[in-house]
Amino acid sequence: MAGRKDTIDVVISEIDLFVINKARELRVLRQLSQVDLSISLGMSEGAVGKIENPKLRDKYNIRHINLLAKALNCSPQDLLPGKPLEHDIVKIKLRPVKQPASAKGSPNYEIIKIQPAKD
């Protein structure tokens, strides 16, 4: 029976969430798999999959911004917000989603709520 236990709360910096989502959006638009992007970045084959999984703590760092821009054929600015984000740390509520087998590399979770984390 589905219920509240089906949701997951994750605390993450808002800038990390932005960069991860933007990189995923550009990766999908350019029809790159997570493995292909990982290899382009010089990382292990599963690295991008771990970064894109909101349940895990793996994140891109500042060096990765330049490598992502090269691999995704974009400007580093395209991976960053155009203005400062409102919050430092946010709490996101995730709900698992079932994906068809053809949706490889798609998120297994959808964000249903983002709110500032309480200090």
PyMOL commands that set and color helices and strands:
alter all, ss='L'
color gray80, all
select helices_A, chain A and resi 4-6+14-29+34-40+47-52+62-71+76-79
alter helices_A, ss='H'
color red, helices_A
select strands_A, chain A and resi 8-13+89-96+109-116
alter strands_A, ss='S'
color yellow, strands_A
deselect
rebuild
show_as cartoon
